[in-house]
Amino acid sequence: MDKEKVTGVVLRERAKGENDKLLSILTAEHGKMVVLGKGVRSLRNKNMVAAQPFCCATYVLTKSRSGMYYISESELHEAFFDLRADLLSLALASYVCEVADHVSVEDNADVPLLRLVLNTLYAAAGKKRPTAQIKGAFELRCASVLGLSPELSCCADCGDPDAPAYWLDILGGELFCADCMSKRGHEEASVEYSGEWSRPLCPVSPELLAVLRYVISAEPTRFLSFSLPEHMEADFSAVCERYLLHHLGRGFSTLDYYKQFSKL
């Protein structure tokens, strides 16, 4: 039988039979893989811990006659147990993994996405940054990893890199200064932000723009290494969320779950 040795993180689990699971694992070697965890719902199974959501491990996979891989051995690297001690962190981790499960593909090595997911889970478990900051940075960085990064260097019309205020075209991924927006005659330029993620344009202050630029351009291990004033957390999270969801063309049930706890 064919065997594969991969390192990855469990994004999703589904019960199968009495003691088995189907696991969606994001791996460095083959992108997303759907594998069978035989007997891993039993506390006595040697692979039980490594088959839990969020867990990062090295897996030895064996291909069965049906063509499906199953876990024959595992070596746990990180279980992120601290995530389960806080409902908001757990909700955020669930959202991160649902997004990764949606955007990752099979038979396509994706080290950048795996690194992003793991760095985000470490930050959420360690609570080294406010949850809203971690969420927004993940969303914008995820868009960048997928090749959907917005162009934030300057106004797309006049080229001004330091205007006193900007509007971000969510769908086009471009910036427009306030002067150029007024000249374009868009009705949205004179309408206050409504709070809905589906809004095609949103205002961006110079302070917020500096943070957005940093998240996109930072080294993979440093994308969360910035300070965000508390009064900017909601705007930062909202802009990044609207941008990612627009370009993915869908919402996520785990995001709704996260928002329930973020309001408590």
N, C-alpha and C positions, 0 to 999 in steps of 0.2 A: 504493500500500500504506500502511496505517496505521503510524504511528510513535509510540513513547512514549519519554520521557526520564525515567529513574528513578535514584535513588541507593539503594544497598542493600549488604548483605553476603551472601556466598555461604555458605549453611548446609549444602548437601549437593550431591554430584556423583555422576552415574551415567554410565558409559561407554555410548556409543551408536555402533555401527558402528566403523570403524577409527580415525577422527580426531575424532569429535564427542562432546559431552557433553550430558546433560540436567542443568540446574542448578536447584536450589531457592534462590531469592534472596529475602531479607526486605527489602522496600522501604518507604520512608517514604510513598510515594504510593499503593500498591495492596496493602500487606500482602505476603503470600507470592505469588511468581510462579514458575512452572516454565517455564523458557526453554531454548532450544536454543543451544548454543555450537558453531557450525559450525567444524570444523577446529581447535578449541582444544587438542586433544591434541598438536598439532604445535608444536615449539619455534619454528618460524618464523611462527606465526600472531600477528597484531598484538594479539589479545585473549587470548592464552594466559595471561598473568600474572593478569589481572583475573578469570579464570575458575577460579581455584584456591580451595579451601575457606578460609574466614575472611577472604578479601579484601574490602575495602570499595571501591566504585568508583561512578562515574556511568556508566550504560549507556544507549546509544541502541538501542532495541529496534524491530525491524521485524516486522510481522505478515505471515506467509506466507499463501498461498492456503488452506492447511489450517486456518488460524486460530491456529497456534502462533507465538509471538514468538521471534525469534532475535536474537542480539547482532550488531549491525552495526558499532558503535563502542563504545569504552570509555575511561574516564579513571580510572586507578588513584589512590586516595587513601591507602590503607594496606594493606600486604600481611601485616603481622604475622609477618614472617620469623623473629623471635626465638622465636616459639612452637615452631618446628620444631627448635630447638637443645636443648630440654629435654623429655624424654618425659612427665614429669608435667604440665607446662604444656600440652603438646600434647593429652594425654588430657583435661584439664579443658576446653580449648577445644572439643574434639570433643563432649563431654557438653553444654556450653552450647548449641552449635549444634543438637544432636539434640533437646534440649528445645524450643528455639525453633522448630524445624521442625515439631514435633508440635503445639505450642499455637497457632501462627500460622495465619491463614486467608487465603484469596484474596479479592480485591476488598474489602479492609477495611484502610484506612490504619492503620498501627500504629507511630507514632513512639515512644511510650514503650517498647515492646518492643525496637525497633531500637536506641534509645539505651542500654537496659540491656545488650543483647548487646555493643555496641561498647565501652561502658565496662568491661565484664567482660573482654573480650579485651585491651584496653589494659592493665588491671591484671595479667592473667596473663602477658602478654608482657614487661612491665616488671618483674615480680617485686617490686612495691612493698609487697605484703602477703603473708603466708603463704598457700599455696595453699588450705588448709582454710578459712581465713577468706574468701577470694574465693569459693570454692564455696558455702559456707553463705549468704553475703550475696546471691549471685545467686539461690539457690533461694527464699529468703524474699521477696526483692524481686520475683521472677517471680510468686510467688503473689499478691503485692499488685497488680502490674500487671494480672493476670488477674481482679481483683475477688474474690480468695479470701483476703484478708488476715485473720489471726486478730484477735480483740478482746483486746488486752493491757493495757488501762488499769487493770483492777481485777478482783477476784474476781467471777465472774458471779453468785454467790449472795448474799454479804454486802456486796459493793462495796468491800472493803478494797483500797486501791491500793498498800499497803506492807507486806504480810504477810511474815514471815520465810522462807516457802517456799511454792511453788505447784506445782500440777500443770497441765499443758497438755493439754486434751482435743483430740487431733489432729483427729478427725473433726468435732467441733462448733466448733473454732476458739475455744474459750473457756478462761479461766483459772479455777482453783478453788484457794483456799488450803487448807492442810493440814487445818485445823479443819473446813471445810465438806466436804472430801472424806471425812473420817472419819464425818461425820454422814450423808452420802449412802449409806454402806454399800457402796461399790464394793470388790470384792475386789482390784482393781488397786492401790488406795491403799496396801496393805500388802505389795505384791510389788516386789522389787527390779527395776530396769530390766534387761531381758534382752539388750539390744543389737540387737534386730531392729527394722527400720524399720516393720514392720507393727503395732507396739505401739500401742494406742489412746490411752494416756496416758503422759506422761513427766514426770519431775520437772524443775522450773526454779528455779534459785537466784535471789536478787535481783540478783546480778551479771550472770547470763546474761540475765535478763529485761530489764535496762537496755540490753543490747546489741541484743536482739530489737526492742525499742521504737524504738531509734535507726535501725536498718536500714529499718524500715517508714516512719518519719516523715521521714527525711532528704531533702534536695533530690536530684534525680536524679543530679547529678554528685558528690554527697557521700556516697552510701550506703556507700561503703567507707572513709570517713575516720573510723575509730575504732580504738582500741587493744584488742587482745584478748590477755590473758595466755596463755602457751603451754599452761598446764594446762586452759584452757577451750576450746581449739581443737576438740578431738574432740567434746565435748558440743555446742558450737554447731553444728558441721557436721552432727552426727547429728540434732539436733532439726529443723533446717531441711530436711534431706533427707527425713526421715519426713513432715514436714508437706506438702511439695510432692508427693511421690510418692503419698501417700494421696489427695490431692485430684485428682491426674491419673489415679489408678487404674491405674498401670502402672509398670514399671521401665524401665531403659534399658541397652542393651548397652555403651554408652560409659561409663556409670557403673561397671559391673563392670570395665571396662578401666582406668579411673582408679584404682580401689581396688587393683588389682594393683600398680601402680607406687607408690601412696602407702604401701604396706607395706614397700617395699624400703629 
